[in-house]
């Protein structure tokens, strides 16, 4: 992809429906160094992948979706790319 904005995978999160993962962003997005990316199927509206601001432990600090979130698919990489970040799979 060739961007200098990276999202480094930190850990999988268990306290969510669907597939939720914690990422560390460099540089931060809207002042958020950590985000939770959640891919789930929502009743009556279908699949969606959302990015939420969080702390370093994966606790969501606001349920307002950040740029990059989208409906119609379950894809962490696509959401991060929508937000301008390249996903790194190396754990921190």
C-alpha positions in Angstrom: 0.0 0.0 0.0 2.9 2.4 0.7 1.7 4.6 3.5 3.6 5.8 6.5 0.5 5.4 8.7 0.5 2.0 10.4 -2.0 0.0 12.6 -0.1 -2.6 14.6 -2.1 -5.6 15.9 -1.9 -5.8 19.7 -4.4 -8.5 20.7 -7.8 -10.2 20.1 -10.6 -9.1 22.4 -13.1 -11.4 24.0 -15.7 -9.1 25.4 -17.4 -8.2 22.0 -19.8 -9.9 19.7 -18.1 -10.9 16.5 -14.4 -10.5 15.8 -12.8 -7.5 17.7 -9.1 -6.7 17.8 -7.0 -4.0 19.4 -4.6 -2.0 17.2 -2.0 0.7 18.0 -2.0 3.5 15.5 1.0 5.5 14.4 0.3 8.4 14.0 -2.8 8.6 16.2 -6.2 9.1 14.5 -8.1 12.1 15.9 -5.9 11.9 19.1 -6.5 8.2 19.5 -3.4 6.0 19.7 -5.4 2.8 20.3 -8.5 1.6 18.5 -10.8 -1.4 18.6 -11.8 -2.7 15.2 -15.0 -4.8 15.5 -16.4 -6.9 12.7 -19.9 -8.3 13.4 -23.3 -9.1 11.9 -25.9 -6.7 13.3 -29.5 -8.0 13.5 -31.7 -6.4 10.8 -28.9 -4.5 9.1 -26.2 -7.1 8.3 -22.4 -7.1 8.4 -20.4 -4.1 9.5 -16.8 -3.3 10.5 -16.4 -0.4 12.9 -13.4 1.4 14.4 -13.8 2.8 17.9 -11.4 4.8 20.0 -10.0 2.9 23.0 -7.4 2.8 25.7 -4.3 0.5 25.6 -6.3 -2.3 27.3 -9.0 -2.4 24.6 -11.7 -0.6 26.6 -13.7 1.5 24.2 -13.6 5.2 25.3 -16.4 6.3 22.9 -19.0 4.4 20.9 -18.8 7.0 18.1 -17.5 5.3 15.0 -14.2 6.6 13.6 -13.4 7.3 10.0 -12.9 4.0 8.1 -15.8 2.2 9.5 -18.1 0.6 6.9 -21.2 -1.5 6.4 -21.6 -4.5 4.1 -18.5 -6.5 5.1 -16.5 -8.0 7.9 -12.9 -6.9 7.1 -10.5 -5.4 9.6 -7.9 -4.6 6.9 -10.4 -2.8 4.7 -11.6 -0.6 7.6 -8.0 0.3 8.5 -7.2 1.0 4.9 -10.3 3.1 4.6 -8.9 5.2 7.4 -5.5 5.5 5.6 -3.6 2.9 7.7 -1.5 -0.1 6.7 -2.1 -3.0 9.0 0.9 -4.6 10.6 0.5 -8.1 12.0 3.5 -7.9 14.2 2.5 -8.0 17.9 3.7 -5.3 20.3 
